[in-house]
Amino acid sequence: MAQVEYAIGQLRDKEIIISRKLGAGGFDHTNWYAFTEYGMKIMKWGDEHEGYC
């Protein structure tokens, strides 16, 4: 679990993805994730900085 949280944190810090809490209730910890425009560019064309992620 820690590895997934670390990976998501890295993607957020590098502005490749955005995330938001979906649930409104106190017990609902559902999150959603989406690629930013920059993230979609990297997926389509690659990143010129090898090892960026």
Secondary structure, DSSP 8 states (H G I E B T S, - for coil): -HHHHHHHHHHHHTTSEEEEE---SSS---EEEEE-HHHHHHHHH--SSTT--
